[in-house]
């Protein structure tokens, strides 16, 4: 940003950017939790070990489209982009415009698409960007605190948008989401990562 642009930028925007630089991604994530606690599953981003465990069952050679719900500040986005094929795409969907603005500004990868919207609309979002199906969908949304009816709607839309053989990767802090997941996915692999705040319950739901 030039000195002329900085002078024209509103005082509030300059203060916001300065605060973001001081706090870093963790501060932005915490601010998002305070604004929308029902939509953010934790007060700090996931650990590196959790990221590796959740992504461990992905076949990256066969992945053309990876979708993430609730990307936050991009804790999973960067590792996914590092592992993805050069011709693959990553679509992230979040209802928090602050997260979408931050990700759009900080991730300069042509394979990355950030969408301000709801995971319930994943089918339409995927089609809008030229795909019929997703290979993998990742979610850290807190299904136990979502508004009534939203959790089943997301599960149903996710099952429909996945290709046969694709998977829904879910990391939570209780195992309650598996009961809902079991209504849509017959085959669910189960995992657990204790090195996380809080410890993380992991589920991989496979579309047969």
N, C-alpha and C positions, 0 to 999 in steps of 0.2 A: 504494500500500500504506500503511495506517495504521500509527501507532506501535505499537498493540496487536498488529496482525498481524505486524509485523516482530519484535516480542519473542517471539512464539510460533513463528516460523519456525525450523527447525533451523539450528544454526550452519553446517553444511556447505552447506545451500542458500543461506544468506546470502553465504557466501564464494564460492560458484559464481556467483551473480548479480553480485557485485562484480567478479569476474574477467572476466565477460562484458562488463560495461560498460567496463572498462579496455581489454580486447583488441579489442572490436568484432567484427563478423562475420568478418573475416579470421582472428582468433584462434580462433574457434569452428570455422571451416573447417579450419584447420591441426590443431586437436585431433582433428577427425574423420578427417583423413588419418593421423595417428599411430595412432589406434585401429583403423582399417580401411583400410590402405594398398592392399589389393587391390581395394577397392570405390570408391576415390576416385582420379580420374585425374590430379590435380595437387595441388601443395601450396599454390597460391594460386588464387582465383577467376578466371574468364575475363575478358578485357579487353572494354571497351565496343565496340571494333571487331569483335571476334569475335562478340559478341552480335548486332550489326547484320547481319553477314555471314550468320550461321546463320539468322536470322529473315527474311532478305530475300526468300525465295521463298514466304512464307506469304501466302495470300489471306485477309486478316482478315475481309472481308465474308462469306465463306462458312464461316468457322470457328465451329462451335458447341461443339466439345469439343477442347481441347488437353491433351495428357498429357505429363508430363516424368518421366523416370527419373533418380534421383540429383540432386535439386535443390540439395543442400548447404544453403547459407545464403540461397538465393533470388536468386542472381546473375541468373538468367534470369526468375524468377517475376515480378518487378516490371515489367520491360520488356514481358513478355507480357501482363500485366494492363492495362498502359497502352494496348496496341494492340488488345486484344480488344473484341468487341461487348459491350454491356451485358447481353445475355441469354445470353452464352457462359459456359462453365465451364473452369476450369483444375484438373486433378487431378495432383498430384505424388506420386510413390511413392519411398520410401527405406527401406532396411533399417536405417538408423542412427536410433534413437529420439531422440538428442540433436538431430539436424537437424529432425526432425518437430516436436518440442516447441518448438524455437526459431521455426520458421516459423509454427506455429499461434499462438504468442504475439505475433509481431511483424507479421504480415500480417492486417490487419482488413478484408478484402474478402469480401463474401458469395459471390462467384464462385469463391473459392479453397477447394480441398479437399486436405488433406494426409493421406496414408495411410501408415502404418507397415506395410510389406510388401515383397514381391518383384515385380520387373518381369515375372517369369515368370507371375504371376497377373493380368496386366493385363486379360485378357478378363473374368474374374469381377469385378474391381474396377470396370471400366467399367459392366458390367450392374448391379451393386449400386447405382450412383449414377444409374440410370435411362436409360442410353444403350446403343444397340446397337453403335455404332462410334465411333471417334475420327477427327477430320479430320487431325490432325497429332500425331506423337509425337516428342519430343525426348530425346536421350540423350547424356550425357557419360561414361557408364560405360566403364571401361577394358577393352574386350572381350578384349584380349590377356592380361590377368591374372585374369580371372574363373575360378572353379573349372570343371573339365572338365564340359562338357555344358551349362553355364548359358548361355553365349553363343548357341549354336544354339537353345536353348529360348526365349530372349528374342526372337531374330530371328523365329522362327516365330510366336510369340504376337503379336508386333507386326504382322506381315504380315496375320494373320487379323483383328485388331481394327480395322485401318484400313479406311475406306470406299474404294471405287474412286475413284481420283484423289487420294487422300490421300498423305501423305509421311512418311517416317521421317527425321528430321534428326539426324545423328550428327556430333559433333565429337570428334576424337581427336588423339593426338600422334604417331601413325604411321599409315600407310595400310593396315596389315594387316587392319583390320576390314572393309575393302571386299571382300576375298576372301570372307569369311563372308557379308557383305551380298549379294554377287552370287548366292549360292545361293537367295535368296528374292526379290530385287528385280531385275527384268530391266533397268530403266531407272534408272541412277544418275548424277546430276549431281555433278561434282567441283569442290571449291574449296580455297583455302589462305589462311590469315591469318597473316602473319609477325609482326604486332604483338600478340604474346601470349606468356605464359611457361608452358611452352615454345610455340614456333610451332605453329599448329593446322591439322590436316587436316580438311576438312569434306566430308561426303557427304550428298546428298539422295536417298533411295531412294523412287521413286514406285510406288504400287500401280496397276497397269493395270486 
